[in-house]
């Protein structure tokens, strides 16, 4: 199943959650602690996760870049928890760049004493060092407190939000590492801890808190959540724009354009940079040119035009065969034939970027190794836009027996160079810099793309209009096209009347229209729908509707007219956004989302120009049954609660400046809060 949003690349962000050990990494530790005095009656343990969100979805940053982390605190089974707070201990070699979803941090520098009213002569501060802190210096006004060690700093976010059971509070924290401390080859680490209170009137108590509570029995603390991000010199970003990563087969229609961008750190130059891209056998590399077809005279199939492609200067193109081990070492999917394209970029200055673009298509047949002595010279570029070695397996979509999804084709681009700037621990081996990125497509003969128009978000009692676009490749004609849409609980089909009967059923059992309308909840879900704005394109015919009483979903089957090769058609239909779920789900609410998926099935036949050539038809095959799917999501706005307090002694005004997130003066018994 695919959504309309392009998915994130799978190689990327790592997530490390709730580790128990104190983390100690390069150039200092990010740790967070809670004192022994806070072992408490609030036995809940908040869940907190940290995820690196480095640029371009990578799991590293370039030297000199800020490092961003997302933090999520959750309450799965803790009942009512209040006044969520966070604490991190960071090395002095980083600074807090920005935060989202959090108030301003209270920053304590080296040597500063951390407030914590639970620390007294009776409790002491012997555990400070186990928490990554030190005991308060002699002569301190609070001698039993903890202090920030030399070379460290403490960041505290107090009273961020409440954390009800089932809730999650998300935020983003961005830090700026010192460039000298974190050169290429180093790692930037971040750890954080969350605290909650089971008493809405008390802020959690921990070292660095603003809480005035003298006991910690209301406080709950998470384990440490941590992530670390490597620092590198080169980054490569590869992009292919096909909708939902699906590419229609065809060597002569609009080719796809791959974009490969290489970025160098702003700290120093990287020399001798090269880019190498491996395309799988099912992709034909056209290059960036448009005026060359390097195939011998003759078309891919009768009536087909010539290719439009061509290599560029400083580019080599060759067909290679890789073993399983060789392919996996390059990040490829497995053994086989690949088109290897290499660009010699040369030197990149500090902060310099270079962008390459090339075109590729999915041909009738896959590439194979050239016969002995027949391969054009790689440096000459004549293996680009050349179908002479496309004598392999058919790239056809589908199966002879049942509808089947398309084959996937993954290609990987990598870059290498020798970095000239400082490296961690003066390790010269770290100068050899590299990165790689990948793109995957599905080679389809029939494709469906789904979208939904609901305005801003889910709106109870109104109609959502879905659009489905069906496309067919240049090589086949499509018939018997069916669209099967599963509409989730919380929505229902809202369809106007049509000519002809519709098969109606509940849990697979056929019923009459009168029975349907009597058993389905709400006039908007009747057939035909008794609601304004219901839509059904004339290109669609409703074949059947089935209601699943177990999960409240509806399965609607539409028929669409045949489509010839290269054809496209867009049709629309509607669904009602209901105020309630069917069953025990209660009412639809803010924060809910509704995903529904449409599956297209069709029968395909080779176009007449292919069918008329017996030898070609024998390789391509006759009838195939294909399948593809697409999904669309209706979201809704989340309800957010903002809590503020009047400064002590301030007069009440509805929107006055005295309303603050954290009061600057402590309250005393008898005060009105």
C-alpha positions in Angstrom: 0.0 0.0 0.0 1.3 3.5 -0.8 0.1 6.9 0.3 0.2 10.0 -1.7 3.1 11.4 0.3 6.5 10.2 -0.9 7.9 7.8 1.8 11.0 8.5 3.7 14.1 6.5 2.6 14.5 3.4 4.6 18.2 3.9 5.3 17.6 6.9 7.5 16.8 7.9 11.1 17.6 5.5 13.9 15.6 5.5 17.1 17.0 4.5 20.4 14.5 4.4 23.2 14.7 4.2 27.0 18.2 2.9 27.6 19.1 2.3 31.2 22.8 3.0 31.2 24.2 6.6 31.5 25.5 7.4 28.0 29.1 8.6 27.7 30.3 9.5 24.2 32.7 11.6 22.3 33.4 15.1 23.7 31.2 14.7 26.8 28.0 13.0 27.8 24.4 14.0 27.5 22.9 12.4 30.6 20.0 13.1 32.9 19.2 12.0 36.4 16.8 11.9 39.2 18.0 11.8 42.8 17.5 8.9 45.2 15.3 11.2 47.3 12.7 11.0 44.5 12.0 7.3 44.7 8.3 7.9 45.2 4.8 6.8 45.4 4.2 7.9 41.8 5.3 4.6 40.3 4.5 5.5 36.7 7.5 5.5 34.3 7.0 7.9 31.4 8.1 6.7 28.0 10.5 9.1 26.1 12.1 8.6 22.7 14.7 10.6 20.8 15.1 10.5 17.0 17.7 12.2 14.9 16.2 14.2 12.0 19.3 15.0 10.1 18.9 16.8 6.7 17.5 14.9 3.8 16.5 12.0 6.0 20.1 10.9 6.6 21.5 9.5 9.8 24.4 12.0 9.9 25.2 15.7 9.5 27.9 17.5 7.7 30.6 19.1 9.8 29.4 22.6 10.8 25.6 21.8 10.6 23.2 22.0 13.5 21.8 18.7 14.7 18.1 18.3 15.2 16.3 15.7 17.4 12.6 15.0 17.9 11.6 14.1 21.4 8.3 12.3 22.2 7.0 11.7 25.8 4.1 9.2 26.1 1.8 7.9 28.8 0.4 4.5 28.0 -0.8 3.3 31.3 0.0 5.9 34.0 -3.4 7.4 34.5 -3.5 11.2 34.9 0.0 12.8 34.8 0.6 16.5 34.9 3.2 19.2 34.4 5.5 17.3 32.1 9.1 18.5 32.4 12.5 17.6 30.7 16.1 17.7 31.7 19.3 17.2 29.7 23.0 17.4 30.7 25.0 18.6 27.7 28.7 19.3 27.2 29.7 23.0 27.1 30.9 22.4 23.5 27.3 22.6 22.2 24.7 25.3 22.4 20.9 25.2 22.2 20.0 26.6 18.8 16.2 26.4 18.8 13.3 24.4 20.1 9.7 23.8 18.9 6.9 22.7 21.1 8.7 23.7 24.3 9.0 26.8 26.4 12.4 28.6 26.8 14.9 26.4 28.5 16.4 27.3 31.9 20.2 26.9 31.2 22.6 26.2 34.1 26.3 26.7 33.4 29.3 24.9 34.9 29.5 25.4 38.7 25.9 26.6 39.1 23.9 25.0 41.9 20.7 23.2 40.9 17.6 23.9 42.9 15.9 20.9 44.5 14.1 21.3 47.7 14.0 17.6 48.5 17.8 17.7 49.2 18.4 18.4 52.9 20.9 17.5 55.5 19.0 14.3 56.0 19.0 13.3 52.3 22.4 14.6 51.4 23.9 14.8 47.9 26.1 11.7 47.8 24.4 10.6 44.6 25.2 13.7 42.6 28.1 12.1 40.8 26.0 9.1 39.8 23.7 11.5 38.0 26.4 13.1 36.0 26.6 16.1 38.4 28.8 17.2 41.3 28.1 18.2 44.9 27.5 21.9 45.5 30.7 23.7 46.4 31.6 24.5 50.0 30.0 27.7 51.3 27.0 27.3 49.0 23.7 28.6 50.3 22.3 25.2 49.6 25.2 22.9 50.6 23.3 19.7 50.1 22.3 20.4 46.5 24.0 19.2 43.3 25.9 21.5 40.8 26.8 21.4 37.2 30.3 19.9 36.5 33.1 21.7 34.7 32.7 21.4 30.9 29.0 20.6 31.2 25.7 22.5 31.2 22.1 21.6 32.2 19.0 22.4 30.2 15.6 22.2 32.0 12.1 22.7 30.5 9.6 22.9 33.3 5.8 22.4 33.2 5.7 21.9 29.4 2.3 20.2 29.2 0.0 17.7 30.9 0.4 14.1 29.8 -3.0 12.2 30.1 -3.1 8.5 29.7 -2.9 7.7 25.9 -1.3 11.0 25.2 2.0 11.9 23.5 3.8 15.3 23.6 6.2 15.9 20.8 8.9 18.6 20.5 12.0 19.4 18.5 15.4 20.4 19.9 18.2 21.7 17.7 21.7 22.0 18.9 24.8 23.7 17.5 28.0 21.7 18.0 31.4 23.5 18.4 33.1 22.9 15.0 36.6 22.3 16.6 35.2 19.7 19.0 33.1 17.8 16.5 35.1 17.5 13.3 34.6 14.9 10.5 34.6 11.4 12.1 33.2 12.6 15.4 29.7 12.0 16.9 27.2 14.4 18.4 25.2 12.8 21.1 22.0 13.8 22.9 20.1 12.4 25.8 17.1 13.5 27.7 14.8 12.5 30.6 11.2 13.2 31.2 9.4 13.9 34.5 5.7 14.0 35.4 3.6 14.7 38.5 0.5 12.9 39.6 -0.6 16.1 41.4 -1.8 18.9 39.1 -0.7 21.5 41.7 2.9 20.3 41.8 5.7 20.5 39.3 7.9 17.4 39.2 10.8 17.6 41.6 14.3 16.9 40.3 17.7 18.6 40.2 17.2 21.8 38.3 13.4 22.0 38.8 11.4 25.1 39.6 9.2 23.0 41.9 8.9 24.2 45.5 7.7 20.9 46.8 9.9 19.5 49.6 9.1 15.9 48.8 9.2 13.9 45.6 6.5 11.4 46.1 4.4 13.0 43.3 7.2 12.8 40.7 7.7 10.1 38.1 10.8 9.9 35.9 11.6 8.2 32.7 14.7 6.3 31.8 17.3 8.0 29.7 16.5 8.3 25.9 19.5 8.9 23.7 20.7 9.1 20.1 24.0 10.0 18.5 24.7 11.4 15.1 27.9 10.9 13.1 29.7 13.9 11.5 30.7 13.5 7.8 32.2 15.5 4.9 30.1 14.5 1.9 26.3 13.9 1.4 24.6 12.6 -1.7 20.8 13.0 -2.2 19.0 11.2 -4.9 15.5 11.9 -6.1 13.1 10.4 -8.6 9.7 12.2 -9.0 7.3 9.5 -10.1 4.1 9.6 -8.2 4.0 7.0 -5.4 7.3 5.6 -6.8 5.5 4.0 -9.7 6.8 4.4 -13.2 4.8 3.5 -16.3 6.7 1.2 -18.6 7.7 2.7 -21.9 11.0 3.8 -23.6 9.4 6.5 -25.7 6.9 8.3 -23.6 8.0 11.0 -21.0 11.1 9.5 -19.3 11.7 10.0 -15.6 14.4 12.4 -14.5 16.7 11.3 -11.7 18.4 14.2 -9.8 21.6 13.5 -7.8 23.0 16.3 -5.6 26.4 16.1 -3.9 27.0 18.4 -0.9 30.4 19.2 0.7 30.8 20.4 4.3 31.3 24.1 4.7 34.5 23.5 6.8 37.0 22.5 4.1 37.5 21.2 0.6 37.1 17.6 -0.5 39.2 16.5 -3.5 38.8 14.0 -6.3 35.0 13.6 -5.9 33.3 11.0 -8.0 29.7 9.8 -8.3 28.8 6.3 -9.3 25.2 5.1 -10.0 24.1 1.6 -10.6 20.8 1.1 -12.5 19.2 -2.4 -12.4 18.8 -4.3 -15.6 15.1 -3.3 -16.0 16.0 0.4 -16.3 17.4 1.8 -19.5 19.9 4.7 -19.0 19.2 7.5 -21.5 21.6 10.1 -20.0 21.0 13.8 -20.0 21.2 14.2 -23.8 18.2 14.2 -26.1 19.6 13.8 -29.6 21.2 10.3 -29.6 19.9 6.7 -30.1 22.9 4.5 -29.9 21.0 1.4 -30.9 21.6 -0.1 -34.4 18.9 0.9 -36.9 15.5 -0.6 -36.0 12.8 0.1 -33.5 12.0 -1.5 -30.1 8.8 -2.7 -31.7 7.1 -2.0 -35.1 6.0 1.7 -35.3 8.0 2.7 -32.3 10.1 5.9 -32.6 13.8 6.1 -31.9 15.1 6.8 -28.4 16.1 10.3 -27.4 19.2 10.3 -25.1 22.9 10.6 -24.9 25.8 10.7 -22.4 27.8 13.8 -21.5 31.5 14.6 -21.2 33.3 13.2 -18.1 30.8 10.4 -17.9 31.4 6.7 -18.4 28.6 4.1 -19.1 29.1 0.4 -18.9 27.1 -2.8 -18.4 28.4 -4.9 -15.5 27.5 -8.2 -13.9 27.7 -8.3 -10.1 27.8 -11.3 -7.7 25.6 -11.3 -4.6 28.5 -10.2 -2.4 29.6 -7.4 -4.8 26.0 -6.1 -5.1 25.4 -6.1 -1.3 28.7 -4.3 -0.7 27.4 -1.5 -2.9 24.1 -1.4 -1.2 22.3 -3.0 -4.1 19.4 -5.5 -3.9 21.3 -8.5 -5.2 23.3 -10.2 -7.9 22.6 -9.4 -11.5 23.3 -7.1 -14.5 23.5 -3.4 -13.8 24.3 -0.3 -15.9 27.2 1.5 -14.1 27.4 5.2 -14.7 30.4 7.2 -13.3 30.9 11.0 -13.2 34.2 12.5 -12.4 33.2 15.7 -10.5 36.7 16.8 -9.3 37.3 19.0 -6.3 34.6 20.5 -4.2 35.4 23.7 -2.2 34.0 24.2 1.3 30.2 24.4 1.2 30.1 23.7 -2.6 27.3 21.6 -4.1 27.0 19.9 -7.4 23.8 18.6 -9.1 23.6 15.9 -11.8 20.5 14.9 -13.7 19.8 12.1 -16.1 16.8 10.4 -17.7 15.8 6.7 -17.6 12.9 4.6 -18.8 11.5 1.1 -18.3 11.9 -0.7 -21.7 10.2 -3.8 -23.0 13.1 -6.1 -22.0 15.9 -6.0 -19.4 19.5 -5.3 -20.2 21.9 -8.3 -20.5 25.7 -8.5 -20.8 27.0 -7.7 -24.2 28.3 -10.5 -26.4 32.1 -10.8 -26.3 33.7 -7.9 -28.1 30.4 -6.2 -28.9 30.2 -3.7 -26.0 30.9 0.0 -26.9 33.7 1.6 -25.0 32.5 2.8 -21.6 34.2 6.2 -21.9 32.6 6.9 -25.2 29.1 6.9 -23.7 27.5 4.7 -26.5 26.1 2.2 -24.0 23.6 5.0 -23.0 20.3 5.1 -24.9 21.2 1.7 -26.5 18.6 -1.1 -26.7 21.0 -3.5 -28.5 21.7 -5.5 -25.3 18.0 -5.3 -24.1 17.5 -9.0 -24.8 16.8 -10.2 -21.3 13.5 -11.0 -19.5 10.3 -9.0 -20.1 9.6 -6.2 -17.7 5.9 -6.9 -18.0 3.6 -6.2 -15.1 1.1 -8.9 -14.0 0.5 -12.6 -14.0 -1.2 -15.1 -16.3 -3.5 -16.4 -13.6 -4.4 -13.7 -11.0 -3.9 -9.9 -10.6 -0.4 -9.3 -9.4 1.5 -6.2 -8.4 4.5 -4.8 -10.4 8.2 -5.6 -9.9 10.4 -3.1 -8.1 13.6 -1.7 -9.4 16.1 -0.1 -7.0 19.2 1.9 -8.0 21.9 3.3 -5.8 24.2 6.3 -6.2 27.3 6.8 -4.2 30.0 9.5 -3.9 33.6 9.4 -2.7 36.3 12.0 -2.1 39.3 12.9 0.1 38.4 15.5 2.8 41.1 18.1 3.5 39.9 19.5 6.8 40.4 18.4 10.4 39.3 14.9 11.4 38.5 13.4 14.8 41.6 12.4 16.8 43.8 13.2 13.7 42.9 9.8 12.3 44.0 10.1 8.7 41.8 7.2 7.6 38.8 9.4 8.3 39.7 11.7 5.3 38.3 9.1 2.9 34.7 10.3 2.8 31.7 8.7 1.2 27.9 8.5 1.2 25.2 6.8 -0.9 21.5 7.1 -1.5 18.9 5.1 -3.3 15.6 5.3 -5.2 13.1 2.5 -5.8 10.4 2.5 -8.5 7.7 0.0 -9.4 7.5 -0.7 -13.2 3.7 -0.7 -13.9 1.5 -1.2 -16.9 -1.6 0.0 -15.0 -1.3 2.6 -12.2 -3.9 4.1 -9.8 -3.3 7.4 -7.9 -5.8 8.4 -5.2 -6.3 11.8 -3.5 -9.0 13.4 -1.4 -10.4 16.9 -1.2 -11.7 17.7 2.3 -10.7 21.4 2.7 -8.5 21.7 5.7 -9.4 18.5 7.6 -12.1 16.1 8.7 -15.4 18.0 9.0 -18.3 16.1 10.6 -21.5 16.0 8.5 -19.8 17.0 5.2 -18.9 15.1 2.1 -15.3 14.2 1.2 -14.6 13.9 -2.5 -12.1 11.3 -3.6 -10.3 11.4 -7.0 -8.8 8.3 -8.6 -6.5 8.6 -11.7 -5.9 5.4 -13.7 -2.9 5.4 -16.2 -1.8 2.8 -18.7 1.7 2.3 -20.2 2.7 2.6 -23.8 3.0 -1.2 -24.3 -0.5 -2.5 -23.4 -4.2 -1.9 -23.6 -6.3 -2.4 -20.4 -9.8 -3.8 -20.1 -12.1 -5.2 -17.3 -10.9 -2.4 -15.0 -12.3 -2.6 -11.5 -11.6 -0.3 -8.6 -12.2 -1.7 -5.1 -12.2 0.9 -2.3 -12.3 0.0 1.4 -13.8 2.9 3.3 -13.0 2.9 7.0 -15.2 3.2 10.0 -16.1 6.8 10.6 -16.8 7.3 6.9 -19.4 5.8 4.7 -20.0 5.8 0.9 -22.2 8.8 -0.1 -23.2 8.0 -3.7 -26.0 9.3 -5.9 -28.3 7.0 -7.8 -27.1 5.5 -11.1 -28.6 3.6 -14.0 -28.5 -0.2 -13.3 -28.6 -2.3 -10.2 -26.0 -2.3 -7.4 -25.3 -5.5 -5.5 -25.8 -4.6 -1.8 -24.6 -6.9 1.0 -23.8 -7.0 4.7 -21.0 -9.4 5.7 -21.2 -10.9 2.3 -24.9 -11.7 2.5 -26.9 -10.0 -0.3 -29.8 -7.8 0.8 -32.3 -5.5 -0.9 -31.9 -1.7 -1.2 -34.7 -1.3 1.3 -33.0 -3.6 3.8 -29.7 -1.7 3.3 -31.3 1.6 4.0 -33.0 0.2 7.0 -30.0 -1.4 8.5 -27.2 1.1 7.7 -27.0 4.0 10.3 -27.9 7.5 9.0 -29.5 8.8 5.9 -26.2 10.0 4.6 -25.1 6.3 4.4 -28.2 5.2 2.5 -28.1 4.3 -1.1 -28.7 6.5 -3.0 -27.3 8.9 -0.4 -29.7 11.5 1.0 -27.1 14.2 1.2 -26.1 17.2 -0.8 -22.8 17.2 -2.7 -22.7 13.4 -3.3 -20.5 12.7 -6.4 -20.1 9.8 -8.8 -18.3 10.5 -12.1 -20.0 9.2 -15.3 -16.8 7.2 -15.9 -17.6 5.0 -13.0 -20.3 2.4 -12.4 -21.0 1.1 -8.9 -20.9 -2.7 -9.1 -21.4 -3.6 -5.4 -21.2 -2.3 -1.8 -20.6 -4.5 1.2 -20.8 -3.5 4.9 -18.5 -5.2 7.4 -20.4 -5.2 10.7 -17.3 -6.4 12.6 -15.2 -3.3 11.9 -17.6 -0.8 10.5 -16.0 -0.5 7.1 -17.5 -0.5 3.6 -16.1 -2.2 0.5 -17.2 -0.5 -2.7 -16.4 -1.9 -6.2 -16.5 0.4 -9.2 -16.2 -0.5 -12.9 -14.3 1.8 -15.3 -14.4 1.8 -19.1 -11.4 0.3 -21.0 -8.2 2.3 -21.5 -6.0 2.2 -24.5 -2.1 2.2 -24.3 -0.9 5.6 -23.0 -4.3 6.5 -21.8 -5.3 8.2 -18.5 -8.7 8.8 -16.8 -9.6 10.6 -13.6 -12.9 9.9 -11.8 -14.5 11.0 -8.6 -16.8 9.7 -5.9 -17.7 10.8 -2.4 -17.9 9.6 1.2 -19.7 11.1 4.2 -17.6 12.2 7.2 -19.7 10.8 10.1 -20.1 12.2 13.6 -19.8 8.7 15.2 -18.0 5.4 14.7 -20.1 2.3 14.3 -19.8 0.1 17.3 -18.0 0.9 20.5 -15.7 3.6 19.0 -17.8 6.5 20.2 -17.7 9.8 18.4 -15.2 10.8 15.7 -12.8 13.3 17.4 -9.9 15.7 16.9 -6.7 14.0 16.2 -8.4 11.1 14.4 -7.3 10.1 10.9 -9.0 8.1 8.2 -7.0 6.1 5.7 -8.7 4.3 2.9 -7.2 2.3 0.1 -8.3 1.7 -3.5 -7.0 -1.3 -5.5 -7.3 -1.4 -9.3 -7.3 -4.7 -11.2 -7.3 -5.0 -14.9 -6.7 -7.3 -17.8 -3.9 -6.2 -20.2 -3.0 -7.2 -23.8 0.0 -6.1 -25.8 -0.7 -3.3 -28.2 -1.4 -4.3 -31.8 2.1 -3.4 -33.1 3.5 -6.0 -30.7 0.8 -8.6 -31.1 1.3 -8.5 -34.9 5.0 -9.6 -34.5 4.9 -13.3 -33.6 8.5 -13.4 -32.4 8.0 -10.3 -30.2 4.7 -11.5 -28.9 6.2 -14.8 -27.9 8.7 -12.9 -25.7 6.3 -10.4 -24.3 3.4 -12.8 -23.7 -0.3 -12.4 -24.1 -3.0 -11.7 -21.5 -1.8 -10.5 -18.1 -3.8 -9.7 -15.0 -2.5 -6.7 -13.0 -3.0 -5.0 -9.7 -2.0 -1.7 -8.1 -3.2 0.3 -5.1 -3.1 3.7 -3.6 -4.4 5.4 -0.4 -5.6 8.7 0.8 -5.8 10.1 4.3 -8.2 12.5 5.9 -6.7 14.1 9.0 -8.1 16.3 11.7 -6.8 19.1 13.9 -5.6 18.1 17.3 -7.1 19.8 20.3 -4.4 21.6 22.3 -4.6 23.0 25.8 -2.3 25.9 26.8 -2.0 26.5 30.5 -0.7 29.7 32.1 -0.6 31.3 35.5 -0.9 34.8 36.8 2.2 36.2 38.5 1.9 36.3 42.2 -0.2 39.3 43.3 -1.2 40.3 39.7 -4.7 41.6 39.1 -6.9 39.3 37.0 -7.2 40.4 33.3 -8.4 38.0 30.6 -5.5 38.6 28.3 -3.0 40.6 30.3 0.8 40.5 30.1 0.9 39.0 33.7 -0.2 35.6 32.4 3.0 33.5 32.1 4.1 29.9 31.6 6.2 29.9 34.7 5.7 32.3 37.6 8.9 34.2 38.6 7.9 34.4 42.3 7.1 31.5 44.6 3.6 31.3 46.1 3.0 31.0 49.8 0.1 29.5 51.8 -2.9 31.8 51.6 -2.1 33.1 48.1 -4.7 32.9 45.4 -3.3 31.1 42.4 
